[in-house]
Amino acid sequence: MGTAEELLFGRYKSEELADIFSFLSAEEMGELFAYLEFREWQPAEIVMKSGDPGDFMGFLVAGKLAVKMEGIFPDKFILVAVLERGSLVGEISVVEGGCRHATVVATEQSQLLVLTRENMELMLVRSPALGLKFFRRIIHVLGHRLGKASDRLSRLL
């Protein structure tokens, strides 16, 4: 990125995204932005579908997403989470290289900065220090989610 006045994808100034990328310095944010793509979904659109290849993950910059998993009855879903601005989505299957574990649906117009698996691999080769910070962030988010899930499970037992 050049000057602070430049807009990322013609939409955001880097300082408008500082809260989402607080784990990075301004220079590292600019470096990461080179690997990201802007994508937008309308309400009720499927962002990710369970069983599909995990070919991208996203940083939610606007909107809300519902994370759903199929229940024991066919075509019946259990709401697992509602994601808001700043959330990561799709990170597990991108890192694993496997299929999606849940279906994610936009509940309102939603915008994501997307990191494709291909660009993630490229980032890891070209910028290993950035990749390390990126993976530390993913581990932090997963640890937080695991803690919340453990708390919910312990209340059920």
Residue frames as a rotation matrix with the C-alpha (Angstrom) as fourth column:
MET 1
0.584 0.812 0.000 0.00
0.812 -0.584 0.000 0.00
0.000 0.000 -1.000 0.00
GLY 2
-0.256 -0.640 0.725 1.16
0.581 -0.701 -0.413 3.50
0.773 0.315 0.551 -0.68
THR 3
-0.820 -0.038 0.571 -0.26
-0.306 -0.814 -0.494 6.43
0.484 -0.580 0.655 1.26
ALA 4
-0.853 0.520 -0.040 -2.89
0.264 0.364 -0.893 6.18
-0.450 -0.773 -0.448 3.98
GLU 5
-0.306 0.772 -0.557 -5.33
-0.654 -0.595 -0.466 7.96
-0.692 0.222 0.687 1.65
GLU 6
-0.692 0.044 -0.721 -5.33
-0.609 0.500 0.615 5.07
0.388 0.865 -0.319 -0.81
LEU 7
0.185 0.854 0.486 -8.37
-0.943 0.293 -0.156 2.85
-0.276 -0.430 0.860 -0.61
LEU 8
-0.823 -0.358 0.440 -8.19
-0.292 0.932 0.214 -0.91
-0.487 0.048 -0.872 -0.39
PHE 9
-0.655 0.552 0.516 -10.38
0.733 0.628 0.260 -2.37
-0.180 0.549 -0.816 -3.16
GLY 10
-0.692 0.344 0.635 -11.78
0.149 -0.792 0.592 1.15
0.706 0.504 0.497 -3.63
ARG 11
0.326 0.929 -0.178 -13.70
0.279 0.086 0.956 0.81
0.903 -0.361 -0.231 -0.35
TYR 12
0.900 0.029 -0.435 -11.61
0.434 0.029 0.900 0.97
0.039 -0.999 0.014 2.80
LYS 13
0.389 -0.834 0.392 -8.76
-0.663 -0.549 -0.509 3.01
0.640 -0.062 -0.766 4.18
SER 14
-0.224 -0.555 -0.801 -6.24
0.139 0.795 -0.590 0.86
0.965 -0.244 -0.101 6.00
GLU 15
-0.926 -0.146 0.348 -7.02
-0.293 -0.304 -0.906 2.59
0.238 -0.941 0.239 9.32
GLU 16
-0.009 0.993 0.118 -10.68
-0.982 -0.031 0.188 1.55
0.190 -0.114 0.975 8.96
LEU 17
0.636 0.194 -0.747 -9.52
-0.242 0.969 0.046 -2.06
0.733 0.152 0.663 9.10
ALA 18
-0.343 -0.891 0.299 -6.99
-0.570 -0.055 -0.820 -1.67
0.746 -0.451 -0.489 11.91
ASP 19
-0.034 0.386 0.922 -9.34
-0.966 0.224 -0.130 -3.24
-0.257 -0.895 0.366 14.48
ILE 20
0.911 0.403 -0.088 -9.75
-0.409 0.856 -0.316 -6.38
-0.052 0.324 0.945 12.37
PHE 21
0.606 -0.767 -0.212 -6.02
0.348 0.495 -0.796 -6.69
0.716 0.409 0.566 11.74
SER 22
0.805 -0.232 0.546 -4.84
-0.547 -0.646 0.532 -5.49
0.229 -0.727 -0.647 15.16
PHE 23
0.773 -0.527 0.352 -2.43
0.195 0.726 0.659 -8.42
-0.603 -0.441 0.664 15.33
LEU 24
0.241 -0.673 0.699 -0.38
0.967 0.107 -0.230 -6.80
0.080 0.732 0.677 12.53
SER 25
-0.393 -0.414 -0.821 1.62
0.366 -0.890 0.273 -3.62
-0.843 -0.193 0.501 12.18
ALA 26
0.477 0.559 -0.678 0.56
-0.347 -0.590 -0.729 -1.10
-0.808 0.583 -0.087 9.52
GLU 27
-0.274 -0.672 -0.688 3.35
-0.937 0.024 0.349 -2.34
-0.218 0.740 -0.636 7.27
GLU 28
-0.924 -0.049 0.379 2.31
-0.041 0.999 0.029 -5.98
-0.380 0.011 -0.925 7.75
MET 29
0.060 0.998 0.027 -1.32
0.157 0.018 -0.987 -5.08
-0.986 0.064 -0.156 7.03
GLY 30
0.342 0.008 -0.940 -0.25
-0.791 -0.537 -0.292 -3.58
-0.507 0.844 -0.177 3.72
GLU 31
-0.707 -0.669 -0.229 1.72
-0.699 0.612 0.369 -6.71
-0.107 0.421 -0.901 2.95
LEU 32
-0.688 0.520 0.506 -1.25
0.256 0.827 -0.501 -8.98
-0.679 -0.215 -0.702 3.77
PHE 33
0.205 0.847 -0.490 -3.65
-0.257 -0.437 -0.862 -6.84
-0.945 0.302 0.128 1.72
ALA 34
-0.313 -0.403 -0.860 -1.70
-0.923 -0.083 0.375 -7.76
-0.223 0.912 -0.346 -1.41
TYR 35
-0.991 -0.092 -0.093 -2.90
-0.108 0.977 0.182 -11.36
0.074 0.190 -0.979 -0.94
LEU 36
-0.530 0.848 0.001 -6.57
0.287 0.180 -0.941 -10.56
-0.798 -0.498 -0.339 -0.21
GLU 37
-0.826 0.434 0.359 -9.57
0.309 -0.185 0.933 -10.23
0.472 0.882 0.019 -2.48
PHE 38
-0.742 0.667 0.070 -12.83
-0.536 -0.527 -0.659 -8.35
-0.402 -0.527 0.749 -1.84
ARG 39
-0.781 0.598 -0.181 -16.07
0.285 0.599 0.749 -10.35
0.556 0.533 -0.638 -2.06
GLU 40
-0.731 0.626 0.271 -19.64
-0.666 -0.567 -0.485 -9.51
-0.150 -0.535 0.831 -1.18
TRP 41
-0.821 0.547 -0.161 -22.74
0.489 0.821 0.295 -11.61
0.293 0.164 -0.942 -0.47
GLN 42
-0.439 0.787 0.433 -26.40
-0.574 -0.616 0.539 -10.64
0.691 -0.012 0.722 -0.27
PRO 43
-0.329 0.384 0.863 -28.80
-0.862 0.250 -0.440 -11.79
-0.385 -0.889 0.249 2.49
ALA 44
0.607 0.582 0.541 -29.57
-0.464 0.813 -0.353 -15.54
-0.645 -0.037 0.763 2.35
GLU 45
0.616 -0.470 -0.632 -26.66
-0.580 0.272 -0.768 -16.26
0.533 0.840 -0.105 -0.01
ILE 46
0.931 -0.365 -0.020 -24.46
0.313 0.768 0.558 -19.22
-0.188 -0.526 0.830 0.88
VAL 47
0.586 -0.806 -0.085 -20.90
-0.807 -0.590 0.039 -18.11
-0.081 0.046 -0.996 1.56
MET 48
-0.654 -0.736 -0.172 -19.54
-0.732 0.674 -0.102 -21.60
0.191 0.059 -0.980 2.26
LYS 49
0.492 0.851 -0.181 -21.27
-0.794 0.524 0.308 -24.97
0.357 -0.008 0.934 2.10
SER 50
0.183 -0.362 0.914 -20.52
-0.679 0.626 0.384 -28.01
-0.711 -0.691 -0.131 4.24
GLY 51
0.487 -0.076 0.870 -18.65
0.364 0.924 -0.122 -30.61
-0.794 0.376 0.477 2.22
ASP 52
0.970 -0.170 0.172 -17.33
0.089 -0.412 -0.907 -28.15
0.225 0.895 -0.385 -0.37
PRO 53
0.171 -0.980 -0.105 -13.57
0.860 0.200 -0.470 -27.75
0.481 -0.010 0.877 -0.76
GLY 54
0.681 -0.029 -0.732 -11.98
0.522 -0.681 0.513 -25.27
-0.514 -0.731 -0.449 1.65
ASP 55
0.143 -0.632 0.761 -10.48
0.962 -0.093 -0.258 -23.06
0.233 0.769 0.595 -1.02
PHE 56
-0.322 -0.295 0.900 -10.74
0.110 -0.955 -0.274 -19.72
0.940 0.011 0.340 0.83
MET 57
-0.156 0.293 -0.943 -11.16
0.986 -0.009 -0.166 -18.11
-0.057 -0.956 -0.287 4.22
GLY 58
0.045 0.232 0.972 -12.33
0.481 -0.858 0.183 -14.62
0.876 0.459 -0.150 5.04
PHE 59
-0.838 -0.168 -0.518 -12.12
0.522 -0.523 -0.674 -11.66
-0.157 -0.836 0.526 7.36
LEU 60
0.108 0.967 0.229 -15.64
0.970 -0.153 0.191 -10.30
0.220 0.202 -0.954 7.85
VAL 61
-0.874 -0.486 0.003 -15.47
0.481 -0.864 -0.148 -6.52
0.075 -0.128 0.989 7.40
ALA 62
-0.686 0.727 0.037 -19.22
-0.723 -0.675 -0.150 -5.80
-0.084 -0.130 0.988 7.21
GLY 63
0.009 0.821 -0.571 -22.46
-0.675 0.427 0.602 -7.69
0.738 0.380 0.557 7.75
LYS 64
-0.087 0.040 0.995 -23.38
-0.862 0.498 -0.096 -10.84
-0.500 -0.866 -0.009 9.65
LEU 65
-0.332 -0.083 -0.940 -22.97
-0.654 0.738 0.166 -14.52
0.679 0.670 -0.299 8.88
ALA 66
0.505 0.510 0.696 -24.77
-0.831 0.505 0.232 -17.53
-0.233 -0.696 0.679 10.33
VAL 67
-0.616 -0.699 -0.363 -22.71
-0.731 0.679 -0.067 -20.69
0.293 0.224 -0.929 10.79
LYS 68
0.399 0.857 0.326 -24.90
-0.896 0.440 -0.058 -23.78
-0.193 -0.269 0.944 10.60
MET 69
-0.826 -0.563 -0.024 -24.30
-0.558 0.813 0.166 -27.52
-0.074 0.150 -0.986 10.87
GLU 70
-0.176 0.780 -0.600 -26.63
-0.546 0.430 0.719 -30.22
0.819 0.454 0.351 9.69
GLY 71
-0.154 0.244 0.958 -28.58
-0.955 0.213 -0.207 -31.90
-0.255 -0.946 0.200 12.47
ILE 72
-0.741 -0.129 0.659 -29.69
-0.146 0.989 0.030 -35.51
-0.656 -0.074 -0.751 12.70
PHE 73
0.293 0.884 0.364 -32.75
0.419 0.223 -0.880 -34.83
-0.859 0.411 -0.305 10.55
PRO 74
-0.340 -0.467 0.816 -32.10
0.927 -0.020 0.375 -34.30
-0.159 0.884 0.439 6.81
ASP 75
-0.265 0.121 0.957 -32.08
0.561 -0.788 0.255 -30.66
0.785 0.604 0.141 5.69
LYS 76
0.891 0.454 -0.022 -32.41
0.266 -0.481 0.835 -29.43
0.369 -0.750 -0.549 9.30
PHE 77
-0.047 -0.968 0.245 -29.61
0.357 -0.245 -0.901 -27.21
0.933 0.045 0.357 10.56
ILE 78
0.574 0.062 -0.817 -28.39
0.814 -0.152 0.560 -26.17
-0.090 -0.986 -0.138 14.00
LEU 79
0.746 -0.326 0.580 -27.20
-0.096 -0.915 -0.392 -22.59
0.659 0.237 -0.714 14.38
VAL 80
0.352 -0.733 -0.582 -23.65
0.883 0.466 -0.053 -22.85
0.310 -0.495 0.812 15.72
ALA 81
-0.366 -0.528 -0.766 -22.62
0.696 -0.702 0.151 -19.19
-0.618 -0.478 0.625 15.66
VAL 82
0.842 0.424 0.333 -23.43
0.539 -0.683 -0.493 -15.72
0.018 0.595 -0.803 14.37
LEU 83
-0.169 -0.984 -0.063 -20.32
0.949 -0.179 0.258 -13.95
-0.265 -0.016 0.964 13.11
GLU 84
0.890 0.403 -0.215 -19.97
0.361 -0.909 -0.211 -10.18
-0.280 0.110 -0.954 13.05
ARG 85
0.797 -0.578 0.176 -17.38
-0.281 -0.612 -0.739 -7.66
0.535 0.539 -0.651 11.88
GLY 86
0.133 -0.882 0.452 -13.84
-0.988 -0.153 -0.007 -8.78
0.075 -0.446 -0.892 12.63
SER 87
0.502 0.127 0.855 -14.59
-0.412 0.905 0.108 -12.50
-0.760 -0.407 0.507 12.63
LEU 88
-0.676 -0.638 -0.369 -12.57
-0.701 0.401 0.590 -15.08
-0.228 0.657 -0.718 10.78
VAL 89
0.459 0.819 0.344 -14.52
-0.576 0.569 -0.587 -17.62
-0.677 0.071 0.733 8.77
GLY 90
0.967 0.045 -0.252 -13.44
-0.228 0.600 -0.767 -20.74
0.116 0.799 0.590 6.91
GLU 91
0.284 -0.952 0.116 -9.95
-0.951 -0.295 -0.089 -20.85
0.119 -0.085 -0.989 8.39
ILE 92
0.136 -0.248 0.959 -9.94
-0.520 0.806 0.282 -24.51
-0.843 -0.537 -0.019 9.47
SER 93
0.703 0.202 0.682 -10.60
0.350 0.736 -0.580 -26.08
-0.619 0.646 0.446 6.08
VAL 94
0.891 -0.449 -0.067 -8.20
-0.322 -0.520 -0.791 -23.69
0.320 0.727 -0.608 4.33
VAL 95
0.097 -0.892 0.442 -5.36
-0.988 -0.035 0.148 -24.60
-0.116 -0.451 -0.885 6.69
GLU 96
0.054 -0.011 0.998 -6.23
-0.295 0.955 0.027 -28.32
-0.954 -0.296 0.049 6.65
GLY 97
-0.737 -0.257 -0.625 -6.78
-0.652 0.029 0.757 -28.38
-0.176 0.966 -0.189 2.92
GLY 98
-0.855 0.464 0.232 -9.96
0.449 0.886 -0.116 -30.36
-0.259 0.005 -0.966 3.39
CYS 99
-0.366 0.839 0.403 -13.67
0.541 -0.161 0.825 -29.86
0.757 0.520 -0.395 3.02
ARG 100
-0.472 0.319 0.822 -15.89
-0.579 -0.815 -0.016 -27.40
0.664 -0.484 0.570 4.84
HIS 101
-0.908 0.124 -0.401 -17.27
0.369 0.690 -0.623 -28.55
0.199 -0.713 -0.672 8.19
ALA 102
-0.291 0.820 -0.493 -20.21
0.524 -0.295 -0.799 -26.13
-0.801 -0.491 -0.343 8.28
THR 103
-0.057 0.374 0.926 -22.46
0.918 -0.344 0.195 -24.07
0.392 0.861 -0.324 6.04
VAL 104
-0.588 -0.172 -0.791 -22.15
0.509 -0.838 -0.196 -20.30
-0.629 -0.518 0.580 6.31
VAL 105
0.017 0.711 0.703 -24.99
0.957 -0.216 0.196 -18.05
0.291 0.669 -0.684 5.14
ALA 106
-0.923 -0.240 0.302 -25.10
0.188 -0.964 -0.189 -14.26
0.336 -0.118 0.934 4.95
THR 107
-0.228 0.873 -0.430 -27.91
0.944 0.090 -0.317 -12.97
-0.238 -0.478 -0.845 7.15
GLU 108
0.733 0.346 -0.585 -27.46
0.139 -0.919 -0.369 -9.45
-0.665 0.189 -0.722 5.79
GLN 109
0.874 -0.481 0.068 -25.35
-0.032 -0.197 -0.980 -7.90
0.485 0.854 -0.187 3.08
SER 110
0.778 -0.624 0.070 -21.84
0.085 0.215 0.973 -9.02
-0.622 -0.752 0.220 4.00
GLN 111
0.759 -0.625 -0.182 -18.37
-0.450 -0.301 -0.841 -8.13
0.471 0.720 -0.510 2.83
LEU 112
0.820 -0.547 0.169 -15.29
0.237 0.593 0.769 -10.26
-0.521 -0.590 0.616 3.33
LEU 113
0.298 -0.848 -0.438 -11.64
-0.954 -0.259 -0.148 -9.83
0.012 0.462 -0.887 2.60
VAL 114
0.961 0.220 0.168 -10.86
-0.207 0.974 -0.094 -13.27
-0.184 0.056 0.981 1.27
LEU 115
-0.132 -0.991 -0.028 -7.59
-0.917 0.111 0.384 -15.16
-0.378 0.077 -0.923 1.39
THR 116
0.727 0.353 -0.589 -7.60
-0.599 0.745 -0.293 -18.04
0.336 0.566 0.753 -1.07
ARG 117
0.837 -0.440 0.325 -5.70
0.146 0.753 0.642 -21.21
-0.527 -0.490 0.694 -0.25
GLU 118
0.526 -0.638 0.562 -3.43
0.795 0.134 -0.592 -20.49
0.303 0.758 0.577 -3.21
ASN 119
0.396 -0.350 0.849 -2.63
-0.130 -0.936 -0.326 -16.98
0.909 0.019 -0.417 -1.94
MET 120
0.876 -0.098 0.473 -2.10
-0.471 0.047 0.881 -18.29
-0.108 -0.994 -0.005 1.58
GLU 121
0.712 -0.633 0.302 0.49
0.606 0.772 0.190 -20.75
-0.354 0.048 0.934 0.28
LEU 122
0.350 -0.557 0.753 2.15
0.606 -0.478 -0.635 -17.96
0.714 0.679 0.170 -1.71
MET 123
0.652 -0.051 0.757 2.21
-0.471 -0.809 0.351 -15.70
0.595 -0.585 -0.551 1.37
LEU 124
0.918 -0.282 0.278 3.84
-0.096 0.522 0.847 -18.45
-0.384 -0.805 0.453 3.44
VAL 125
0.463 -0.775 0.430 6.63
0.886 0.421 -0.195 -18.83
-0.030 0.471 0.882 0.88
ARG 126
0.132 -0.397 0.908 7.21
0.515 -0.755 -0.405 -15.13
0.847 0.521 0.105 0.26
SER 127
-0.127 -0.068 0.990 6.56
-0.594 -0.794 -0.131 -13.77
0.795 -0.604 0.061 3.76
PRO 128
-0.182 0.061 -0.981 7.16
0.442 0.896 -0.027 -16.46
0.878 -0.439 -0.190 6.41
ALA 129
-0.958 -0.160 -0.238 7.20
0.284 -0.397 -0.873 -13.92
0.045 -0.904 0.425 9.29
LEU 130
-0.563 0.826 -0.006 3.78
-0.819 -0.558 0.133 -12.63
0.107 0.080 0.991 8.20
GLY 131
-0.034 0.518 -0.854 2.60
-0.322 0.804 0.500 -16.22
0.946 0.292 0.140 7.84
LEU 132
-0.652 -0.275 -0.707 3.69
0.531 0.500 -0.684 -16.95
0.541 -0.821 -0.180 11.41
LYS 133
-0.938 0.345 -0.024 1.70
-0.242 -0.705 -0.667 -13.98
-0.247 -0.620 0.745 12.76
PHE 134
-0.307 0.845 -0.438 -1.24
-0.840 -0.023 0.543 -15.04
0.448 0.535 0.716 10.62
PHE 135
-0.109 0.229 -0.967 -1.21
0.097 0.971 0.219 -18.59
0.989 -0.070 -0.128 12.01
ARG 136
-0.914 -0.186 -0.359 -0.81
0.374 -0.051 -0.926 -17.31
0.154 -0.981 0.117 15.57
ARG 137
-0.697 0.716 0.025 -3.99
-0.712 -0.687 -0.146 -15.30
-0.087 -0.120 0.989 15.02
ILE 138
-0.031 0.681 -0.731 -5.83
-0.565 0.592 0.575 -18.36
0.825 0.431 0.366 13.74
ILE 139
-0.460 -0.208 -0.863 -4.67
0.477 0.762 -0.438 -20.35
0.749 -0.613 -0.251 16.80
HIS 140
-0.994 0.110 -0.012 -5.82
-0.058 -0.605 -0.794 -17.53
-0.095 -0.789 0.608 19.09
VAL 141
-0.358 0.917 -0.177 -9.28
-0.914 -0.306 0.268 -17.48
0.192 0.257 0.947 17.47
LEU 142
0.005 0.345 -0.939 -9.61
-0.222 0.916 0.335 -21.27
0.975 0.207 0.081 17.55
GLY 143
-0.774 -0.341 -0.534 -8.53
0.430 0.336 -0.838 -21.36
0.465 -0.878 -0.113 21.20
HIS 144
-0.849 0.517 0.111 -11.19
-0.495 -0.704 -0.509 -18.79
-0.185 -0.487 0.854 22.07
ARG 145
-0.062 0.864 -0.499 -13.86
-0.869 0.199 0.454 -20.73
0.492 0.462 0.738 20.18
LEU 146
-0.248 -0.098 -0.964 -12.82
0.145 0.980 -0.137 -24.01
0.958 -0.174 -0.228 21.83
GLY 147
-0.981 -0.135 -0.143 -13.07
0.165 -0.172 -0.971 -22.39
0.106 -0.976 0.191 25.26
LYS 148
-0.528 0.849 0.013 -16.57
-0.840 -0.520 -0.154 -21.12
-0.124 -0.092 0.988 24.54
ALA 149
0.059 0.537 -0.841 -17.64
-0.591 0.698 0.404 -24.52
0.805 0.473 0.359 23.18
SER 150
-0.597 -0.349 -0.723 -16.24
0.334 0.711 -0.619 -26.25
0.730 -0.611 -0.307 26.29
ASP 151
-0.948 0.294 0.125 -18.15
-0.268 -0.520 -0.811 -23.85
-0.174 -0.802 0.572 28.53
ARG 152
-0.156 0.945 -0.286 -21.41
-0.972 -0.095 0.216 -24.56
0.177 0.312 0.934 26.67
LEU 153
-0.037 0.085 -0.996 -20.81
-0.219 0.971 0.091 -28.30
0.975 0.222 -0.017 26.78
SER 154
-0.869 -0.343 -0.357 -20.03
0.251 0.315 -0.915 -28.29
0.426 -0.885 -0.187 30.50
ARG 155
-0.712 0.674 0.200 -23.34
-0.659 -0.540 -0.524 -26.51
-0.245 -0.504 0.828 31.19
LEU 156
0.097 0.767 -0.634 -25.19
-0.863 0.382 0.330 -29.25
0.495 0.516 0.699 29.30
LEU 157
-0.173 -0.272 -0.946 -23.59
-0.003 0.961 -0.276 -32.12
0.985 -0.045 -0.167 31.20
